[in-house]
């Protein structure tokens, strides 16, 4: 259930973004730190498993989406973004 969307993401990074295999894989693997963020945030809901997993999924998807959007923005501008 998780691998198919990630495979599609990988294919999109290769085809639409023009990334190399390694770059597309590295970008797709950003889902792992996003999952770590989701798990960390959801620890407060350990007594309610349904809420905990819902929180994990929502935070993971949101974090991954923001990370890939930031990469797309940086790629579109042609230069890496610097934080202040």
Contact map, one row per residue, 1 for C-alpha under 8 A:
111110000000000000000000000000000000000000000000000000000000000000000000000000000000
111111000000000000000000000000000000000000000000000000000000000000000000000000000000
111111100000000000000000000000000000000000000000000000000000000000000000000000000000
111111110000000000000000000000000000000000000000000000000000000000000000000000000000
111111111000000000000000000000000000000000000000000000000000000000000000000000000000
011111111100000000000000000100000000000000000000000000000000000000000000000000000000
001111111110000000000000000000000000000000000000000000000000000000000000000000000000
000111111111000000000000000000000000000000000000000000000000000000000000000000000000
000011111111100000000000000100000000000000000000000000000000000000000000000000000000
000001111111110000000001101100000000000000000000000000000000000000000000000000000000
000000111111111000000001000000000000000000000000000000000000000000000000000000000000
000000011111111110000000000000000000000000000000000000000000000000000000000000000000
000000001111111111100001001000000000000000000000000000000000000000000000000000000000
000000000111111111111001000000000000000000000000000000000000000000000000000000000000
000000000011111111100000000000000000000000000000000000000000000000000000000000000000
000000000001111111000000000000000000000000000000000000000000000000000000000000000000
000000000001111111100000000000000000000000000000000000000000000000000000000000000000
000000000000111111110000000000000000000000000000000000000000000000000000000000000000
000000000000111011111111000000000000000000000000000000000000000000000000000000000000
000000000000010001111111000000000000000000000000000000000000000000000000000000000000
000000000000010000111111100000000000000000000000000000000000000000000000000000000000
000000000000000000111111110000000000000000000000000000000000000000000000000000000000
000000000000000000111111111000000000000000000000000000000000000000000000000000000000
000000000110110000111111111100000000000000000000000000000000000000000000000000000000
000000000100000000001111111110000000000000000000000000000000000000000000000000000000
000000000000000000000111111111000000000000000000000000000000000000000000000000000000
000000000100100000000011111111000000000000000000000000000000000000010000000000000000
000001001100000000000001111111100000000000000000000000000000000000000000000000000000
000000000000000000000000111111110000000000000000000000000000000000000000000000000000
000000000000000000000000011111111100000000000000000000000000000100100000000000000000
000000000000000000000000000111111110000000000000000000000001000100000000000000000000
000000000000000000000000000011111111000000000000000000000000000000000000000000000000
000000000000000000000000000001111111100000000000000000000000000000000000000000000000
000000000000000000000000000001111111110000000000000000000011101100000000000000000000
000000000000000000000000000000111111111000000000000000011011000000000000000000000000
000000000000000000000000000000011111111100000000000000000001000000000000000000000000
000000000000000000000000000000001111111110000000000000000011001000000000000000000000
000000000000000000000000000000000111111111000000000000111111000000000000000000000000
000000000000000000000000000000000011111111100000000000010000000000000000000000000000
000000000000000000000000000000000001111111100000000000000000000000000000000000000000
000000000000000000000000000000000000111111110000000000110010000000000000000000000000
000000000000000000000000000000000000011111111100000110110000000000000000000000000000
000000000000000000000000000000000000001111111100000100000000000000000000000000000000
000000000000000000000000000000000000000011111100000100000000000000000000000000000000
000000000000000000000000000000000000000001111111101100000000000000000000000000000000
000000000000000000000000000000000000000001111111100100000000000000000000000000000000
000000000000000000000000000000000000000000001111100000000000000000000000000000000000
000000000000000000000000000000000000000000001111111100000000000000000000000000000000
000000000000000000000000000000000000000000001111111110000000000000000000000000000000
000000000000000000000000000000000000000000000001111111000000000000000000000000000000
000000000000000000000000000000000000000000001001111111100000000000000000000000000000
000000000000000000000000000000000000000001111101111111110000000000000000000000000000
000000000000000000000000000000000000000001000000111111111000000000000000000000000000
000000000000000000000000000000000000000000000000011111111100000000000000000000000000
000000000000000000000000000000000000010011000000001111111110000000000000000000000000
000000000000000000000000000000000010011011000000000111111111000000000000000000000000
000000000000000000000000000000000010010000000000000011111111100000000000000000000000
000000000000000000000000000000000000010000000000000001111111110000000000000000000000
000000000000000000000000000000000110110010000000000000111111111000000000000000000000
000000000000000000000000000000100111110000000000000000011111111100000000000000000000
000000000000000000000000000000000100000000000000000000001111111110000000000000000000
000000000000000000000000000000000000000000000000000000000111111111000000000000000000
000000000000000000000000000000000100100000000000000000000011111111100000000000000000
000000000000000000000000000001100100000000000000000000000001111111110000000000000000
000000000000000000000000000000000000000000000000000000000000111111111000000000000000
000000000000000000000000000000000000000000000000000000000000011111111100000000000000
000000000000000000000000000001000000000000000000000000000000001111111110000000000000
000000000000000000000000001000000000000000000000000000000000000111111111000000000000
000000000000000000000000000000000000000000000000000000000000000011111111100000000000
000000000000000000000000000000000000000000000000000000000000000001111111110000000000
000000000000000000000000000000000000000000000000000000000000000000111111111000000000
000000000000000000000000000000000000000000000000000000000000000000011111111100000000
000000000000000000000000000000000000000000000000000000000000000000001111111110000000
000000000000000000000000000000000000000000000000000000000000000000000111111111111000
000000000000000000000000000000000000000000000000000000000000000000000011111111110000
000000000000000000000000000000000000000000000000000000000000000000000001111111000000
000000000000000000000000000000000000000000000000000000000000000000000000111111110000
000000000000000000000000000000000000000000000000000000000000000000000000011111110000
000000000000000000000000000000000000000000000000000000000000000000000000011011111000
000000000000000000000000000000000000000000000000000000000000000000000000011011111100
000000000000000000000000000000000000000000000000000000000000000000000000010000111110
000000000000000000000000000000000000000000000000000000000000000000000000000000011111
000000000000000000000000000000000000000000000000000000000000000000000000000000001111
000000000000000000000000000000000000000000000000000000000000000000000000000000000111
